[in-house]
Amino acid sequence: MCRPVRCRTCGKTGWAGCGRHVQQVLAHVPQADRCPGHPRVAGEGGWRKLLGR
C-alpha cells in the first residue's frame, strides 16, 4: 500500500510504496503541492553515504 511522504528535496508531497495506489494517495493533494520528482545524483545513495565512499 502506498502512503504520502514529504520530499526531502522540495518539501512537497510525494509518495512511497508499491506504486499501485499513487492516484488514491495524491487525490487530496493539489497539483501545485505535489513533488514533480527529482533525478538521482550518482554516488549519493545508501551504502556510499553510510560507508563514506
RODRENKOL-143601 format. One record per residue: x negated, y negated, z of N, C-alpha, C, O, CB in turn; residue in one letter. Coordinates in steps of 0.2 Angstrom, whole numbers, plus 2048, in hexadecimal, padded with zeros to 3 digits. Glycine has a CB too. Layout:
# RODRENKOL-143601
XYZXYZXYZXYZXYZa/...
***
This chain:
# RODRENKOL-143601
7FC8068008008008007FC7FA8007F67FA803805800806m/7FD7F57FC7FA7EF7FC7FC7EA8018017EA8047FA7EB7F5c/7F77E58037F97E08087F67D98067F17D98027F67E280Fr/7F97D48087F57CD8067EF7CC80B7EF7CE8107FA7C8808p/7EA7C98087E47C780B7E27C08097E47BE8047DE7CC809v/7DE7BD80D7DB7B680C7D57B78087D07BB80A7DB7B2812r/7D47B48027CE7B47FE7C87B18027C97AB8057CF7B17F7c/7C37B48027BD7B18067B97AB8027B67A78057B87B6807r/7BB7AB7FB7B87A67F77BC7A07F77B979A7F87B77A97F0t/7C27A07F57C779A7F57CC7997FA7CF7947FA7CA79B7EEc/7CD79E7FE7D179D8047D979F8027DD79E8067D1797807g/7DA7A07FC7E17A17F97E37A97FB7DF7AD7FD7E27A07F2k/7E97AA7FA7EC7B17FB7EA7B57F57EB7B47EF7F37B17FCt/7E77BB7F77E67C07F27E97C77F57EE7C77F87DE7C17F1g/7E77CC7F27E97D37F57E47D87F67DF7D77F37EF7D57F0w/7E57DD7FA7E17E37FB7E57E97FB7EB7E97FD7DD7E2801a/7E27EE7F87E67F57F87E57F87F27E07F77EE7ED7F37FAg/7EA7FC7F07EA8017EB7EB7FD7E47E98007DF7EF8067ECc/7EF7F87E47F07F47DE7F77F57DB7F97F27D67EB7F67D9g/7FB7FA7DE8017FC7DB8077F77DE80C7F77DB8038037DDr/8057F37E380B7EF7E68097E87E680C7E47EA80C7F17EDh/8057E67E18027DF7E18087DA7E08087D57E47FD7DE7DCv/80D7DB7DC8127D77DA8177D67E18197D17E28177DA7D5q/8187DB7E481C7DB7EB8187D77F081B7D37F381D7E27EDq/8117D87F080D7D47F580D7CD7F480E7C87F88067D77F6v/80D7CB7ED80C7C47EC8127C07EA8137BB7E88077C37E6l/8187C47EA81E7C17E88207BB7EC8237B67E98247C67E9a/81F7BA7F28207B47F681B7AF7F681C7AA7F98227B77FDh/8157B07F38107AB7F28107A77EC8107AA7E68097AF7F3v/8117A17ED81179C7E780B79D7E280679F7E58127957E9p/80C79D7DC80679E7D780079A7D97FB79C7D880979C7D0q/8017937DB7FC78F7DC7F87917E27F278F7E37FE7887DDa/7FB7957E77F87987ED7F479E7EC7F27A17F17FC7987F2d/7F47A17E67F27A87E57EA7A77E37E97A37DF7F67AC7E0r/7E67AC7E57DF7AC7E37DF7AE7DC7E27B37DA7DB7B17E8c/7DB7AB7D77DB7AD7D07D67B37CF7D67B67CA7D97A77CCp/7D27B47D47CD7BA7D47C67B67D27C67B17CF7CF7BF7CEg/7C17B97D47BA7B67D37B57BC7D17B67C17D37B87B37DAh/7B17BA7CC7AC7BF7CA7A77C17D07A57BD7D47A87BD7C4p/7A57C77D07A07C97D57997C77D37987C87CD7A17D17D7r/7957C57D778E7C37D678A7CA7D878B7CC7DD78C7BD7DAv/7867CC7D37827D27D477E7D17DA77A7CC7DB77E7D37CEa/77D7D67DE7797D67E477C7D37EA7787D37EF7737D27E2g/7827D17EA7857CF7F078A7D37F478D7D17F87897C87EEe/78A7DA7F278E7DE7F578C7E27FA7867E27FC7917E37EFg/7907E67FE78F7EA8047887EC8067867E980A7937F0802g/7867F180377F7F480677A7EF8057757EF80977E7FA802w/7797EC7FF7747E77FF7747E280476E7E08077747E47F8r/77A7DF80677A7DA80B7787DD8127757DA8167817D780Bk/77B7E381377A7E68197727E881A7707E782077E7ED81Al/76F7EA8157687EC8167637E681475D7E78157677F2811l/7667E18127627DB81175D7DB80B7577D980B75E7D9817g/75F7DF80675B7E080075E7DC7FA75B7DC7F575A7E77FEr/
***
